[in-house]
Amino acid sequence: MIRTIIIDDEPSAANVLAMLLKKKCPDAVEVIATSNSPLEGKKLIEKLSPDLVFLDIEMPGMTGIDLLRSFTNPSFRVVFVTAFDAYAVEAFRLSAIDYLLKPVEGDDIVRTVQKIKKDIDKDQNTIGVQLHHLEELLIQNTSSSESKIGIVMADKIVFVTITDILYCEANGSYTNIYFYDGRKMVASKSLVDFELQLAEHKFFRIHHSFLINLNRVKEFQRHDGGYVIMENGKRLEVSQRKRKDFLGVIHDIVI
């Protein structure tokens, strides 16, 4: 049996994947643990030494790629679970990275597990080389975009520099975007869409209503439940559910 851990910040996604593995691969895979936190997931890997990890890429506190990079010589196999766009999927393919696209389909799981089983039987594990190639491809994609994003509005698309954004605020199925120079834009996309698009640019969702640019935070106040003060003086609450992951995100830049 392939001893497996699932790490995905969305509980429903982790549960569905665990259910599909149990249903489609009952004789090949044993799910020994699941986690909705990358930091906790890392500890589970160190403690349980799994054969295989299904790893979400976009997670608060630490991306799946960062988590994998934290292991010097990972002995486990990895399958990335992603909702990335076509370019990133092509990067996975070119890097020979094993991946599943969300929403995950049962047939895709069966094919992936069969491949992983063959790799384990042959004692093949080249994740270090694969990850290096993948990072290079994703960096090229990021740099080629000049760190800009197209904001879809009612009658046009406006391209803005990502670093100019202070924070994004949920507004129903729309998103209010606030800039360092006082501008405000209303985008025809939900906050979830911005969260997925901006995660690689040091944006973090501190609350169901707020996605902030970590590079634009002026203070974090611990009292009153915890809140950040942005460069424009705006005070934004850090929800209790997000506080631990937020502290984990800023840990490396706090002295």
C-alpha positions in Angstrom: 0.0 0.0 0.0 1.1 3.5 -0.8 1.0 5.5 2.5 -0.4 8.9 1.6 -0.9 12.3 3.1 -3.2 15.0 1.6 -2.4 18.7 2.2 -5.0 21.2 1.0 -6.2 24.3 2.7 -9.8 23.7 1.5 -11.3 21.0 3.8 -13.9 20.0 1.2 -11.2 19.5 -1.5 -9.1 17.3 0.8 -12.2 15.3 1.8 -13.2 14.7 -1.8 -9.7 13.6 -2.8 -9.5 11.2 0.2 -12.9 9.8 -0.7 -12.0 9.3 -4.4 -8.7 7.6 -3.4 -10.6 5.2 -1.1 -13.2 4.5 -3.8 -11.0 4.3 -6.9 -7.7 2.9 -5.4 -8.7 0.9 -2.3 -6.0 -1.7 -2.8 -3.2 0.7 -3.8 -3.5 3.7 -1.5 -3.9 4.2 2.3 -4.6 7.8 3.3 -2.8 8.1 6.7 -3.4 11.8 7.3 -4.9 14.9 5.9 -4.2 18.6 6.7 -5.7 21.9 5.8 -2.5 23.8 6.9 0.8 23.7 5.1 2.7 24.2 8.3 0.9 21.3 10.0 1.2 19.3 6.8 5.0 19.7 6.9 5.1 18.4 10.5 2.9 15.4 9.5 5.3 14.5 6.7 8.3 14.7 9.0 6.5 12.5 11.6 4.8 9.9 9.4 7.3 9.6 6.5 4.7 9.0 3.8 5.4 7.4 0.4 3.2 9.9 -1.4 1.9 13.5 -0.8 -1.0 15.1 -2.6 -0.1 18.7 -2.3 -2.2 21.8 -3.1 -0.1 24.7 -4.5 -2.0 27.8 -3.4 -2.2 27.8 0.4 -2.0 30.5 3.0 1.2 30.7 4.9 3.3 28.5 2.6 2.7 27.5 -1.0 3.0 23.8 -2.0 6.2 24.6 -3.8 7.7 26.3 -0.8 6.7 23.4 1.4 8.4 20.9 -0.9 11.5 23.2 -1.2 11.8 23.1 2.7 12.9 19.4 2.4 16.5 19.0 1.5 16.2 15.5 -0.1 12.5 14.5 -0.1 12.1 10.7 -0.2 8.3 10.9 -0.8 6.6 11.2 -4.2 4.5 14.3 -4.8 1.3 14.9 -6.8 0.5 18.6 -7.1 -3.2 19.4 -7.0 -3.9 22.7 -8.8 -6.4 25.1 -10.3 -3.6 26.9 -12.1 -4.1 28.2 -15.6 -3.0 26.6 -18.9 0.6 28.0 -18.8 1.3 26.6 -15.4 -0.1 23.2 -16.4 2.2 23.3 -19.4 5.1 24.0 -17.0 4.1 20.9 -15.0 4.0 18.8 -18.2 7.4 20.0 -19.4 8.9 19.4 -16.0 7.4 15.9 -15.8 5.7 16.8 -12.6 2.8 14.7 -11.5 -0.3 16.8 -11.1 -4.1 16.7 -10.8 -6.4 19.6 -12.0 -9.2 20.8 -9.8 -12.0 19.7 -9.8 -10.3 16.3 -9.5 -11.8 13.4 -11.6 -11.7 9.8 -10.5 -10.1 8.5 -13.8 -7.3 11.0 -13.5 -6.6 9.8 -9.9 -6.4 6.2 -11.1 -3.9 7.0 -13.9 -1.8 9.1 -11.5 -1.7 6.4 -8.8 -0.8 3.8 -11.4 2.2 5.9 -12.5 3.3 6.6 -9.0 3.1 2.9 -8.1 5.4 2.1 -11.1 7.9 4.8 -10.0 7.9 3.4 -6.5 8.4 -0.2 -7.8 11.3 1.1 -9.8 12.6 3.2 -7.0 12.5 6.3 -9.2 12.2 9.7 -7.4 13.5 12.7 -9.3 11.4 15.3 -7.6 14.4 17.5 -6.8 15.3 17.9 -10.5 11.7 18.2 -11.5 11.1 21.0 -8.9 14.1 22.9 -10.1 12.9 22.9 -13.7 9.3 23.8 -12.6 10.5 26.8 -10.6 12.6 28.1 -13.5 9.5 27.9 -15.8 7.2 29.6 -13.3 9.8 32.3 -12.7 10.0 33.0 -16.4 6.3 33.3 -16.6 6.1 35.7 -13.7 8.9 37.9 -15.0 7.5 38.0 -18.5 4.3 39.5 -17.1 6.2 42.5 -15.7 4.2 42.0 -12.5 1.1 43.5 -13.9 -2.5 42.3 -13.8 -5.5 43.0 -15.9 -8.5 44.2 -14.0 -11.8 43.3 -15.7 -14.3 46.2 -15.2 -17.8 46.7 -16.5 -16.7 48.2 -19.8 -13.0 47.7 -20.1 -9.8 45.9 -18.8 -7.3 48.1 -17.0 -3.8 46.9 -16.5 -2.1 47.8 -13.2 1.1 47.2 -11.4 0.6 44.6 -8.8 2.9 46.2 -6.2 0.6 49.3 -6.3 -2.3 47.4 -4.8 -2.7 47.9 -1.1 -5.6 45.4 -0.5 -8.7 43.9 -2.1 -12.1 43.8 -0.5 -15.0 41.5 -1.2 -18.1 43.1 -2.6 -20.5 40.3 -3.3 -19.5 38.8 -6.7 -17.3 41.9 -7.3 -14.1 43.1 -5.7 -13.0 46.6 -4.5 -9.3 47.2 -5.2 -7.5 49.9 -3.2 -4.2 51.4 -4.4 -1.4 53.2 -2.5 -2.2 56.5 -4.3 -5.8 56.6 -3.1 -7.4 55.1 -6.2 -10.2 52.6 -5.9 -11.4 50.3 -8.7 -14.3 47.9 -8.8 -13.5 44.6 -10.6 -16.0 42.2 -12.1 -14.3 39.2 -10.4 -14.7 37.7 -6.9 -12.1 38.0 -4.2 -11.4 34.3 -4.6 -10.3 34.9 -8.2 -7.9 37.6 -6.9 -6.6 35.4 -4.1 -5.7 32.6 -6.6 -4.1 35.1 -9.0 -2.1 37.1 -6.5 -0.9 34.4 -4.0 2.5 34.2 -5.7 2.9 38.0 -5.3 2.9 38.0 -1.5 -0.8 38.6 -1.1 -2.6 36.9 1.9 -6.2 36.6 2.8 -6.5 37.7 6.4 -10.3 37.6 6.5 -13.2 36.4 4.3 -13.5 40.0 3.2 -9.9 41.1 2.8 -6.9 40.1 0.7 -3.8 42.2 1.6 -0.5 43.0 0.0 2.0 41.9 2.7 4.5 44.4 1.3 2.1 47.2 2.1 1.5 46.4 5.7 2.6 49.1 8.1 1.7 47.5 11.5 0.2 44.4 13.0 -1.7 45.1 16.3 -2.2 42.0 18.5 -5.0 43.4 20.7 -8.7 43.6 19.9 -8.5 40.2 18.2 -5.7 41.3 15.9 -5.6 43.6 12.9 -3.3 45.1 10.4 -2.7 48.8 9.5 -2.0 49.3 5.9 0.2 52.1 4.4 -2.8 54.3 3.9 -3.8 54.0 7.5 -6.7 51.6 6.9 -7.3 49.2 9.8 -8.3 45.7 8.6 -9.3 42.8 10.9 -7.3 39.5 10.9 -9.9 36.8 11.5 -9.3 34.3 14.3 -9.3 31.5 11.8 -6.5 33.2 9.7 -4.4 34.6 12.6 -2.1 31.5 13.0 -1.4 31.2 9.3 -0.8 35.0 9.1 1.7 34.9 11.9 3.4 32.0 10.1 3.6 34.0 6.9 5.3 37.0 8.5 7.5 34.9 10.8 10.5 35.0 8.5 10.5 38.8 8.2 10.0 39.6 11.9 13.1 40.2 14.1 
